[in-house]
Amino acid sequence: MMNEQQLSLRDYCTGQPLRLHWCGEKITRLEMTGSSPENLWLAPPLLDAQVNGYGGVSFQSDTITEDELLSTVGKLNQ
C-alpha cells in the first residue's frame, strides 16, 4: 500500500496557504493551513497550443486566404 504524501504551497489566485495531500497519482485532500513557503504555488497547468500551420497551409504567410484558414482550422477540429 502506498503512503500518503503532502506538500505545503499557496493558491495562485488568493495566496492562501494550502496543504496538498496525495497517494500514488491521486489527490486525496486539499486543506487550508496557517503558513506555506513563499515560492511554491498551486495553479492550473499552462498549455501553449501554438499551431503555425497544417496541411501545407502556413498561418504565418502574408498571403493566406480566409478560405485556407477556415479549411485548415476545420481539419484541426476533427
Distance bins in CASP14 RR format, pairs under 12 A and 6 or more apart:
PFRMAT RR
TARGET T0000
AUTHOR 0000-0000-0000
RMODE 2
METHOD distances of the structure
MODEL  1
1 23 0 0 0 0 1 0 0 0 0 0 0
1 24 0 0 0 0 0 1 0 0 0 0 0
2 22 0 0 0 0 1 0 0 0 0 0 0
2 23 1 0 1 0 0 0 0 0 0 0 0
2 24 1 0 1 0 0 0 0 0 0 0 0
2 25 0 0 0 0 1 0 0 0 0 0 0
2 26 0 0 0 0 1 0 0 0 0 0 0
2 28 0 0 0 0 0 1 0 0 0 0 0
3 21 0 0 0 0 0 1 0 0 0 0 0
3 22 0 0 0 0 0 1 0 0 0 0 0
3 23 1 0 0 1 0 0 0 0 0 0 0
3 24 0 0 0 0 1 0 0 0 0 0 0
3 28 0 0 0 0 0 1 0 0 0 0 0
4 19 0 0 0 0 0 1 0 0 0 0 0
4 20 0 0 0 0 0 1 0 0 0 0 0
4 21 1 0 1 0 0 0 0 0 0 0 0
4 22 1 0 0 1 0 0 0 0 0 0 0
4 23 1 0 1 0 0 0 0 0 0 0 0
4 24 0 0 0 0 1 0 0 0 0 0 0
4 26 0 0 0 0 1 0 0 0 0 0 0
4 27 0 0 0 0 0 1 0 0 0 0 0
4 28 1 0 0 1 0 0 0 0 0 0 0
4 29 0 0 0 0 1 0 0 0 0 0 0
5 19 0 0 0 0 0 1 0 0 0 0 0
5 20 0 0 0 0 1 0 0 0 0 0 0
5 21 1 0 0 1 0 0 0 0 0 0 0
5 22 1 0 1 0 0 0 0 0 0 0 0
5 23 1 0 0 1 0 0 0 0 0 0 0
5 24 1 0 0 1 0 0 0 0 0 0 0
5 25 0 0 0 0 0 1 0 0 0 0 0
5 26 0 0 0 0 0 1 0 0 0 0 0
5 27 0 0 0 0 0 1 0 0 0 0 0
5 28 0 0 0 0 1 0 0 0 0 0 0
5 29 0 0 0 0 0 1 0 0 0 0 0
6 18 0 0 0 0 0 1 0 0 0 0 0
6 19 1 0 1 0 0 0 0 0 0 0 0
6 20 1 0 0 1 0 0 0 0 0 0 0
6 21 1 0 1 0 0 0 0 0 0 0 0
6 22 1 0 0 1 0 0 0 0 0 0 0
6 23 0 0 0 0 0 1 0 0 0 0 0
6 27 0 0 0 0 0 1 0 0 0 0 0
6 28 0 0 0 0 1 0 0 0 0 0 0
6 29 0 0 0 0 1 0 0 0 0 0 0
6 30 0 0 0 0 0 1 0 0 0 0 0
6 31 0 0 0 0 1 0 0 0 0 0 0
6 33 0 0 0 0 0 1 0 0 0 0 0
6 36 0 0 0 0 0 1 0 0 0 0 0
7 17 0 0 0 0 0 1 0 0 0 0 0
7 18 0 0 0 0 1 0 0 0 0 0 0
7 19 1 0 0 1 0 0 0 0 0 0 0
7 20 1 0 1 0 0 0 0 0 0 0 0
7 21 0 0 0 0 1 0 0 0 0 0 0
7 22 0 0 0 0 1 0 0 0 0 0 0
7 27 0 0 0 0 0 1 0 0 0 0 0
7 29 0 0 0 0 0 1 0 0 0 0 0
7 30 0 0 0 0 0 1 0 0 0 0 0
7 31 0 0 0 0 0 1 0 0 0 0 0
7 33 0 0 0 0 0 1 0 0 0 0 0
7 36 0 0 0 0 1 0 0 0 0 0 0
7 37 0 0 0 0 1 0 0 0 0 0 0
7 40 1 0 0 1 0 0 0 0 0 0 0
7 41 0 0 0 0 0 1 0 0 0 0 0
7 42 0 0 0 0 1 0 0 0 0 0 0
8 16 0 0 0 0 0 1 0 0 0 0 0
8 17 1 0 0 1 0 0 0 0 0 0 0
8 18 1 0 0 1 0 0 0 0 0 0 0
8 19 1 0 1 0 0 0 0 0 0 0 0
8 20 1 0 0 1 0 0 0 0 0 0 0
8 21 0 0 0 0 0 1 0 0 0 0 0
8 30 0 0 0 0 0 1 0 0 0 0 0
8 31 0 0 0 0 0 1 0 0 0 0 0
8 32 0 0 0 0 0 1 0 0 0 0 0
8 33 1 0 0 1 0 0 0 0 0 0 0
8 34 0 0 0 0 1 0 0 0 0 0 0
8 35 1 0 0 1 0 0 0 0 0 0 0
8 36 1 0 1 0 0 0 0 0 0 0 0
8 37 1 0 0 1 0 0 0 0 0 0 0
8 38 0 0 0 0 0 1 0 0 0 0 0
8 39 0 0 0 0 0 1 0 0 0 0 0
8 40 1 0 0 1 0 0 0 0 0 0 0
8 41 0 0 0 0 0 1 0 0 0 0 0
8 42 0 0 0 0 0 1 0 0 0 0 0
9 15 0 0 0 0 1 0 0 0 0 0 0
9 16 0 0 0 0 1 0 0 0 0 0 0
9 17 1 0 0 1 0 0 0 0 0 0 0
9 18 1 0 1 0 0 0 0 0 0 0 0
9 19 1 0 0 1 0 0 0 0 0 0 0
9 20 1 0 0 1 0 0 0 0 0 0 0
9 21 0 0 0 0 0 1 0 0 0 0 0
9 30 0 0 0 0 1 0 0 0 0 0 0
9 31 0 0 0 0 0 1 0 0 0 0 0
9 32 0 0 0 0 0 1 0 0 0 0 0
9 33 0 0 0 0 1 0 0 0 0 0 0
9 35 0 0 0 0 0 1 0 0 0 0 0
9 36 1 0 1 0 0 0 0 0 0 0 0
9 37 1 0 0 1 0 0 0 0 0 0 0
9 38 0 0 0 0 1 0 0 0 0 0 0
9 39 0 0 0 0 1 0 0 0 0 0 0
9 40 1 0 1 0 0 0 0 0 0 0 0
9 41 1 0 1 0 0 0 0 0 0 0 0
9 42 1 0 1 0 0 0 0 0 0 0 0
9 43 0 0 0 0 1 0 0 0 0 0 0
10 16 1 0 0 1 0 0 0 0 0 0 0
10 17 1 0 1 0 0 0 0 0 0 0 0
10 18 1 0 0 1 0 0 0 0 0 0 0
10 19 0 0 0 0 0 1 0 0 0 0 0
10 20 0 0 0 0 0 1 0 0 0 0 0
10 32 0 0 0 0 0 1 0 0 0 0 0
10 33 0 0 0 0 1 0 0 0 0 0 0
10 34 0 0 0 0 0 1 0 0 0 0 0
10 35 0 0 0 0 1 0 0 0 0 0 0
10 36 1 0 1 0 0 0 0 0 0 0 0
10 37 1 0 0 1 0 0 0 0 0 0 0
10 38 1 0 0 1 0 0 0 0 0 0 0
10 39 0 0 0 0 1 0 0 0 0 0 0
10 40 1 0 0 1 0 0 0 0 0 0 0
10 41 1 0 1 0 0 0 0 0 0 0 0
10 42 1 0 0 1 0 0 0 0 0 0 0
10 43 0 0 0 0 1 0 0 0 0 0 0
11 17 0 0 0 0 1 0 0 0 0 0 0
11 18 1 0 1 0 0 0 0 0 0 0 0
11 19 0 0 0 0 0 1 0 0 0 0 0
11 20 0 0 0 0 0 1 0 0 0 0 0
11 30 0 0 0 0 1 0 0 0 0 0 0
11 31 0 0 0 0 0 1 0 0 0 0 0
11 32 0 0 0 0 1 0 0 0 0 0 0
11 33 0 0 0 0 0 1 0 0 0 0 0
11 36 0 0 0 0 1 0 0 0 0 0 0
11 40 0 0 0 0 0 1 0 0 0 0 0
11 41 1 0 0 1 0 0 0 0 0 0 0
11 42 1 0 1 0 0 0 0 0 0 0 0
11 43 0 0 0 0 1 0 0 0 0 0 0
11 44 0 0 0 0 0 1 0 0 0 0 0
12 18 0 0 0 0 0 1 0 0 0 0 0
12 36 0 0 0 0 0 1 0 0 0 0 0
12 40 0 0 0 0 0 1 0 0 0 0 0
12 41 1 0 1 0 0 0 0 0 0 0 0
12 42 1 0 0 1 0 0 0 0 0 0 0
12 43 1 1 0 0 0 0 0 0 0 0 0
12 44 1 0 0 1 0 0 0 0 0 0 0
12 45 0 0 0 0 0 1 0 0 0 0 0
12 46 0 0 0 0 0 1 0 0 0 0 0
13 41 0 0 0 0 1 0 0 0 0 0 0
13 42 0 0 0 0 1 0 0 0 0 0 0
13 43 1 0 0 1 0 0 0 0 0 0 0
13 44 0 0 0 0 1 0 0 0 0 0 0
14 32 0 0 0 0 1 0 0 0 0 0 0
14 36 0 0 0 0 0 1 0 0 0 0 0
14 41 0 0 0 0 0 1 0 0 0 0 0
14 42 0 0 0 0 0 1 0 0 0 0 0
14 43 0 0 0 0 0 1 0 0 0 0 0
15 32 0 0 0 0 0 1 0 0 0 0 0
15 33 0 0 0 0 0 1 0 0 0 0 0
15 34 0 0 0 0 0 1 0 0 0 0 0
15 35 0 0 0 0 0 1 0 0 0 0 0
15 36 0 0 0 0 1 0 0 0 0 0 0
15 37 0 0 0 0 0 1 0 0 0 0 0
15 38 0 0 0 0 1 0 0 0 0 0 0
15 40 0 0 0 0 0 1 0 0 0 0 0
15 41 1 0 0 1 0 0 0 0 0 0 0
15 42 0 0 0 0 1 0 0 0 0 0 0
15 43 0 0 0 0 0 1 0 0 0 0 0
16 30 0 0 0 0 0 1 0 0 0 0 0
16 31 0 0 0 0 0 1 0 0 0 0 0
16 32 1 0 0 1 0 0 0 0 0 0 0
16 33 0 0 0 0 1 0 0 0 0 0 0
16 34 0 0 0 0 1 0 0 0 0 0 0
16 35 0 0 0 0 0 1 0 0 0 0 0
16 36 0 0 0 0 1 0 0 0 0 0 0
16 41 0 0 0 0 0 1 0 0 0 0 0
16 42 0 0 0 0 1 0 0 0 0 0 0
17 30 0 0 0 0 0 1 0 0 0 0 0
17 31 0 0 0 0 1 0 0 0 0 0 0
17 32 1 0 0 1 0 0 0 0 0 0 0
17 33 1 0 1 0 0 0 0 0 0 0 0
17 34 1 0 1 0 0 0 0 0 0 0 0
17 35 1 0 1 0 0 0 0 0 0 0 0
17 36 1 1 0 0 0 0 0 0 0 0 0
17 37 0 0 0 0 1 0 0 0 0 0 0
17 38 0 0 0 0 1 0 0 0 0 0 0
17 40 0 0 0 0 0 1 0 0 0 0 0
17 41 0 0 0 0 0 1 0 0 0 0 0
17 42 0 0 0 0 0 1 0 0 0 0 0
18 27 0 0 0 0 0 1 0 0 0 0 0
18 29 0 0 0 0 0 1 0 0 0 0 0
18 30 1 0 0 1 0 0 0 0 0 0 0
18 31 1 0 0 1 0 0 0 0 0 0 0
18 32 1 0 0 1 0 0 0 0 0 0 0
18 33 1 0 0 1 0 0 0 0 0 0 0
18 34 0 0 0 0 1 0 0 0 0 0 0
18 35 0 0 0 0 0 1 0 0 0 0 0
18 36 1 0 0 1 0 0 0 0 0 0 0
18 37 0 0 0 0 0 1 0 0 0 0 0
18 40 0 0 0 0 1 0 0 0 0 0 0
18 41 0 0 0 0 1 0 0 0 0 0 0
18 42 1 0 0 1 0 0 0 0 0 0 0
18 43 0 0 0 0 0 1 0 0 0 0 0
19 27 0 0 0 0 0 1 0 0 0 0 0
19 28 0 0 0 0 0 1 0 0 0 0 0
19 29 0 0 0 0 1 0 0 0 0 0 0
19 30 1 0 0 1 0 0 0 0 0 0 0
19 31 1 0 1 0 0 0 0 0 0 0 0
19 32 1 0 0 1 0 0 0 0 0 0 0
19 33 1 0 1 0 0 0 0 0 0 0 0
19 34 0 0 0 0 1 0 0 0 0 0 0
19 35 0 0 0 0 1 0 0 0 0 0 0
19 36 1 0 0 1 0 0 0 0 0 0 0
19 37 0 0 0 0 0 1 0 0 0 0 0
19 40 0 0 0 0 0 1 0 0 0 0 0
19 42 0 0 0 0 0 1 0 0 0 0 0
20 26 0 0 0 0 0 1 0 0 0 0 0
20 27 1 0 0 1 0 0 0 0 0 0 0
20 28 0 0 0 0 1 0 0 0 0 0 0
20 29 1 0 0 1 0 0 0 0 0 0 0
20 30 1 0 1 0 0 0 0 0 0 0 0
20 31 0 0 0 0 1 0 0 0 0 0 0
20 32 0 0 0 0 0 1 0 0 0 0 0
20 33 0 0 0 0 0 1 0 0 0 0 0
20 36 0 0 0 0 0 1 0 0 0 0 0
20 40 0 0 0 0 1 0 0 0 0 0 0
20 41 0 0 0 0 0 1 0 0 0 0 0
20 42 1 0 0 1 0 0 0 0 0 0 0
20 43 0 0 0 0 0 1 0 0 0 0 0
21 27 1 0 0 1 0 0 0 0 0 0 0
21 28 1 0 1 0 0 0 0 0 0 0 0
21 29 1 0 1 0 0 0 0 0 0 0 0
21 30 1 0 0 1 0 0 0 0 0 0 0
21 31 1 0 0 1 0 0 0 0 0 0 0
21 33 0 0 0 0 0 1 0 0 0 0 0
22 28 1 0 1 0 0 0 0 0 0 0 0
22 29 0 0 0 0 1 0 0 0 0 0 0
22 30 0 0 0 0 1 0 0 0 0 0 0
22 42 0 0 0 0 0 1 0 0 0 0 0
23 29 0 0 0 0 1 0 0 0 0 0 0
27 42 0 0 0 0 0 1 0 0 0 0 0
30 42 0 0 0 0 1 0 0 0 0 0 0
31 42 0 0 0 0 0 1 0 0 0 0 0
32 42 0 0 0 0 0 1 0 0 0 0 0
36 42 0 0 0 0 1 0 0 0 0 0 0
49 76 0 0 0 0 1 0 0 0 0 0 0
50 59 0 0 0 0 1 0 0 0 0 0 0
50 60 0 0 0 0 0 1 0 0 0 0 0
51 57 0 0 0 0 0 1 0 0 0 0 0
51 58 0 0 0 0 0 1 0 0 0 0 0
51 59 1 0 0 1 0 0 0 0 0 0 0
51 60 0 0 0 0 0 1 0 0 0 0 0
51 69 0 0 0 0 0 1 0 0 0 0 0
51 72 0 0 0 0 1 0 0 0 0 0 0
51 73 0 0 0 0 1 0 0 0 0 0 0
51 74 0 0 0 0 0 1 0 0 0 0 0
51 75 0 0 0 0 0 1 0 0 0 0 0
51 76 1 0 0 1 0 0 0 0 0 0 0
51 77 0 0 0 0 0 1 0 0 0 0 0
52 58 1 0 0 1 0 0 0 0 0 0 0
52 59 1 0 1 0 0 0 0 0 0 0 0
52 60 1 0 1 0 0 0 0 0 0 0 0
52 61 0 0 0 0 1 0 0 0 0 0 0
52 64 0 0 0 0 0 1 0 0 0 0 0
52 72 0 0 0 0 0 1 0 0 0 0 0
52 76 0 0 0 0 0 1 0 0 0 0 0
53 59 1 0 1 0 0 0 0 0 0 0 0
53 60 1 0 0 1 0 0 0 0 0 0 0
53 61 0 0 0 0 1 0 0 0 0 0 0
53 64 0 0 0 0 1 0 0 0 0 0 0
53 68 0 0 0 0 1 0 0 0 0 0 0
53 69 0 0 0 0 1 0 0 0 0 0 0
53 71 0 0 0 0 0 1 0 0 0 0 0
53 72 1 0 0 1 0 0 0 0 0 0 0
53 73 0 0 0 0 1 0 0 0 0 0 0
53 75 0 0 0 0 0 1 0 0 0 0 0
53 76 0 0 0 0 1 0 0 0 0 0 0
54 64 0 0 0 0 0 1 0 0 0 0 0
54 68 0 0 0 0 0 1 0 0 0 0 0
54 69 0 0 0 0 0 1 0 0 0 0 0
54 71 0 0 0 0 1 0 0 0 0 0 0
54 72 1 0 1 0 0 0 0 0 0 0 0
54 73 0 0 0 0 1 0 0 0 0 0 0
54 74 0 0 0 0 1 0 0 0 0 0 0
54 75 1 0 0 1 0 0 0 0 0 0 0
54 76 1 0 1 0 0 0 0 0 0 0 0
54 77 0 0 0 0 0 1 0 0 0 0 0
54 78 0 0 0 0 0 1 0 0 0 0 0
55 68 0 0 0 0 1 0 0 0 0 0 0
55 71 0 0 0 0 1 0 0 0 0 0 0
55 72 1 0 0 1 0 0 0 0 0 0 0
55 73 0 0 0 0 0 1 0 0 0 0 0
55 74 0 0 0 0 0 1 0 0 0 0 0
55 75 1 0 0 1 0 0 0 0 0 0 0
55 76 0 0 0 0 1 0 0 0 0 0 0
56 64 0 0 0 0 0 1 0 0 0 0 0
56 68 0 0 0 0 1 0 0 0 0 0 0
56 71 0 0 0 0 0 1 0 0 0 0 0
56 72 0 0 0 0 1 0 0 0 0 0 0
56 75 0 0 0 0 0 1 0 0 0 0 0
57 63 0 0 0 0 0 1 0 0 0 0 0
57 64 1 0 0 1 0 0 0 0 0 0 0
57 65 0 0 0 0 1 0 0 0 0 0 0
57 66 0 0 0 0 0 1 0 0 0 0 0
57 67 0 0 0 0 1 0 0 0 0 0 0
57 68 1 0 1 0 0 0 0 0 0 0 0
57 69 1 0 0 1 0 0 0 0 0 0 0
57 70 0 0 0 0 0 1 0 0 0 0 0
57 71 1 0 0 1 0 0 0 0 0 0 0
57 72 1 0 1 0 0 0 0 0 0 0 0
57 73 0 0 0 0 1 0 0 0 0 0 0
57 74 0 0 0 0 0 1 0 0 0 0 0
57 75 0 0 0 0 1 0 0 0 0 0 0
57 76 0 0 0 0 0 1 0 0 0 0 0
58 64 1 0 0 1 0 0 0 0 0 0 0
58 65 0 0 0 0 0 1 0 0 0 0 0
58 68 0 0 0 0 1 0 0 0 0 0 0
58 69 0 0 0 0 0 1 0 0 0 0 0
58 72 0 0 0 0 1 0 0 0 0 0 0
59 65 0 0 0 0 0 1 0 0 0 0 0
59 68 0 0 0 0 1 0 0 0 0 0 0
59 69 1 0 0 1 0 0 0 0 0 0 0
59 70 0 0 0 0 0 1 0 0 0 0 0
59 72 1 0 0 1 0 0 0 0 0 0 0
59 73 0 0 0 0 1 0 0 0 0 0 0
59 76 0 0 0 0 0 1 0 0 0 0 0
60 69 0 0 0 0 0 1 0 0 0 0 0
61 68 0 0 0 0 1 0 0 0 0 0 0
61 69 0 0 0 0 1 0 0 0 0 0 0
61 72 0 0 0 0 0 1 0 0 0 0 0
63 69 0 0 0 0 0 1 0 0 0 0 0
64 70 0 0 0 0 0 1 0 0 0 0 0
64 71 0 0 0 0 0 1 0 0 0 0 0
64 72 0 0 0 0 1 0 0 0 0 0 0
64 73 0 0 0 0 0 1 0 0 0 0 0
65 71 0 0 0 0 1 0 0 0 0 0 0
65 72 0 0 0 0 0 1 0 0 0 0 0
66 72 0 0 0 0 0 1 0 0 0 0 0
66 73 0 0 0 0 0 1 0 0 0 0 0
67 73 0 0 0 0 0 1 0 0 0 0 0
67 74 0 0 0 0 0 1 0 0 0 0 0
68 74 0 0 0 0 0 1 0 0 0 0 0
68 75 0 0 0 0 0 1 0 0 0 0 0
69 75 0 0 0 0 0 1 0 0 0 0 0
69 76 0 0 0 0 0 1 0 0 0 0 0
70 76 0 0 0 0 0 1 0 0 0 0 0
70 77 0 0 0 0 0 1 0 0 0 0 0
71 77 0 0 0 0 0 1 0 0 0 0 0
71 78 0 0 0 0 0 1 0 0 0 0 0
72 78 0 0 0 0 0 1 0 0 0 0 0
END
